[in-house]
Structures are given as C-alpha cells and as structure tokens.
Amino acid sequence: MPDKSSKKSPEIHSDNMVWTRIFYGREVMERIIETISKKQELQQHYICRYVLRAAMAGLIITLIYMFTCQVKADLGDLLNLGISKYITSFTFSVALVFIYFTNSELLTSNFMYFTVGIYYRKIKYSQALRVLGLCLFGNILGIIFIAGLVASCNIISPEMQQLLLNAVELKTVGSDAWTIFVKAIFANFFINVAIIIAMQMGEDYSAKIFALLAGVTVFAYMGFEHVIANSALFVLALFLEPQSVDLMHTGKNFIFSLLGNYIGGGLIVGLFYAFLNDDRQIQ
C-alpha cells in the first residue's frame, strides 16, 4: 500500500505552488517596502537632502503647470475644446514621469508607499507622519522658489496669467468642499494606479512612461484635484496677483484635496493592494 502520509495537501503554501500565482502583486509590495526603508533612512540621517528631493518634485510640478498653461493659452480657440483639453492634459502628465525618474519625493505618491508600510508594520505612524510632513514641506518649498523666480521677471503672458487666475477661482470659490474631496480621491487613485503599473514593468522604460502618462492624463483631463498641483497654482497666483486669491476658500481646497488624495492613494490603492498581497497568514 502507498504511504498516505507522503501525500501533500494541495494547500496554497505547498512547495509545488508558486506563490506569485496567488499573490501576484507581492513583488511590487516588496519593492515598496524596500523603498520605504530607503526613504526612512534618508530622512533620518540626511534630512536636508530628503527635503531637497521633495523640493525638486514641487519645482517640477510648478514648471510643468506653467508649461501646460502656456500651451493652453497658445492653442486658444484654434481647436475643438475636447482636443485642446486632451493636449494640455497630456502636457501636464510629463510631470509625473520627470518626478518618477529623478527619484524626487512627491507627497501624493508617498501616501501609498507609507500606508503599505504601516499595514505591514514596517514603519510606525509617528515615523510615517514625520516623513510625509517633511515631504509636504519640501514640495511647498520648491513651489515657492519657482513662483518667486517667475514673479521676479516677465515670463508670464497676460493670457497665461488670466488662465491661472480663472483656474484659482474655479477650484476655490467655484467648488464646494465635498466636490473637491471626491475629485481629490479620483486624482490620486489614477496617479498611484499608474505607479503600481509602472513598478511591474521591470526594465521596460517605454511601458513605464506610458503608464505614468496615462494615469495623469486622465485626472488632468477630468479636472480632478491634486493638492500639490493646486498648491503650485495658488502660490503662483499669490505672487502674481495676491488680491485675486481668497485665502479662506484656498485653505478649503488645500485641506479637502489633501484628505481626498490620501484616501485615493493611501487607502483605495495602497491599503487595498497591501491586503490583496498579504501572504503572512499562510506562512
């Protein structure tokens, strides 16, 4: 008789089962956890360098925002509104590609990273909040630096400035808190889904770039709310025409964009995929 004890149970942790067939995103989670440890070490021992990496992200977003506004101003009424919106949305999507490949620190993508780290208990809440706070500070620092340079010279055309001011009014006085909050959820959902996809592309940089461009193009075309991009818009407007900025409504947009971005990137993407690929219960 055959020895029944030699037969293995077809459990998912069997030696014959490749774990990636079940937890197919686990490798991405491993890379996120590794990245978190690097970010944590950087801000612990080289805090100035970490803030400067975050400032670079703010700098990039501000310059690309200006580029997008200039493209929109130059297009004017030459094209169909939908085509014009798609072109300007695509131009803005370049920002995430630059941030991703320069290893700059963007607050909204860090929402996903550190939520994953908290879920797997690789970082404490207090440590995550410290890193996120430094990242936000650096992002705003980069925005202020570029906005100050822009205000010191004559590189903003009247048409471009009017577009900026119209956008400020639409996003502040023209939007209620709930609408801003929901739009912010959607914005960071698409950003972090794009990053999750890009992280699975290995060394295929063309595919990575396409995924990053696609995610931002969707949120920009739909007019969703991104707290750092909005901050770039508001700070530019404050430097160019401060009386046009309603500080109370601007604060409303900042707070609800921040909260919505965390839910969209941190919870709906980060926590969701962390749970799906949690294999600890079968080890």
C-alpha positions, -999 to +999 in steps of 0.1 A: +000+000+000+012+035-007+021+056+023-007+081+026+014+103+049+037+110+020+009+128+000+009+165+003-022+185+009-030+208-021-028+239+001-017+272-014+015+272+006+025+238-008+061+236-022+046+229-056+026+261-056+043+293-070+032+320-045+031+346-073+001+328-088-019+338-058-001+369-045+008+382-080+015+417-067+036+406-039+069+416-057+056+451-060+048+452-023+084+440-016+098+468-037+075+494-019+087+481+015+123+484+003+117+519-009+101+529+024+132+518+043+154+539+020+131+569+024+131+564+062+169+562+063+173+592+041+151+615+062+167+602+095+203+607+085+202+632+056+171+653+064+183+683+042+188+660+012+154+645+017+137+679+018+156+689-013+144+658-031+109+668-022+116+704-033+126+691-067+091+675-071+075+708-063+098+726-087+090+702-115+052+704-109+052+742-109+073+745-141+051+719-159+020+736-147+033+768-163+041+749-195+006+735-196-010+769-191+012+784-219+002+756-243-035+762-235-031+799-240-013+794-273-040+770-285-067+795-278-098+787-298-080+771-326-091+735-318-122+717-305-124+721-267-120+683-261-089+681-283-074+712-266-081+697-231-065+664-241-034+681-254-030+702-223-037+672-200-011+652-218+015+680-214+009+681-177+013+643-174+050+648-182+054+660-146+050+625-131+075+610-155+101+635-145+094+631-108+094+593-111+127+590-129+145+617-109+136+599-077+120+631-064+097+629-034+060+637-041+036+637-012+007+621-030+027+590-041+041+587-006+006+584+007+005+550-010+040+540+000+037+547+037+002+533+040+016+500+027+045+503+052+021+509+081-001+479+071+029+456+071+042+472+103+075+483+087+071+518+100+053+535+129+025+560+125+046+587+140+075+580+116+052+580+086+037+613+096+072+628+100+083+617+066+050+629+050+053+663+068+089+667+055+078+658+021+049+683+021+073+710+034+098+702+006+071+702-021+059+736-010+094+749-007+101+740-043+069+756-054+076+789-036+112+790-050+099+787-086+069+811-081+093+837-067+116+834-097+086+837-120+073+868-103+107+885-105+107+885-143+083+890-172+078+854-185+040+851-178+019+863-207-014+882-199-033+853-214-015+827-194-020+847-162-057+850-168-059+812-173-041+808-139-065+832-121-096+816-137-084+782-125-079+795-090-114+809-089-129+776-102-110+755-077-117+777-047-147+799-047-164+779-075-161+745-058-177+731-026-158+710-001-174+677-010-168+681-047-131+689-040-128+659-017-143+634-042-123+648-071-091+645-050-099+609-043-101+602-080-069+622-088-046+603-065-063+570-074-052+574-110-017+586-100-010+556-078-025+530-100-002+544-127+028+540-103+017+504-093+016+495-130+049+512-138+066+492-109+056+459-126+072+468-159+107+458-150+133+474-172+108+483-199+111+521-196+088+528-225+060+509-208+067+527-175+065+561-192+032+552-210+016+541-177+027+573-159+015+595-187-019+577-190-027+580-153-020+617-150-037+625-184-069+610-171-070+630-139-059+662-155-084+660-183-112+653-158-102+683-137-096+662-106-080+678-075-043+673-067-031+690-036+005+697-048-005+708-083-032+730-067-006+744-043+016+754-073-014+771-089-023+790-057+013+801-049+018+814-084-014+834-082-004+848-048+029+860-063+013+874-095-020+889-082-025+883-045-058+902-042-074+876-066-068+847-041-095+841-015-074+826+014-104+810+032-116+792+001-080+784-009-075+768+026-107+748+020-093+734-013-060+725+003-075+707+033-101+687+013-076+679-015-051+667+010-077+644+027-091+631-006-057+625-021-048+604+010-079+583+007-075+578-031-038+569-030-033+557+006-064+537+012-081+528-021-048+519-038-021+514-011-042+496+016-062+477-010-032+461-027-013+456+005-042+435+018-046+416-015-010+406-014-006+398+023+007+363+025+016+364+062-014+344+073-002+313+053+035+314+063 
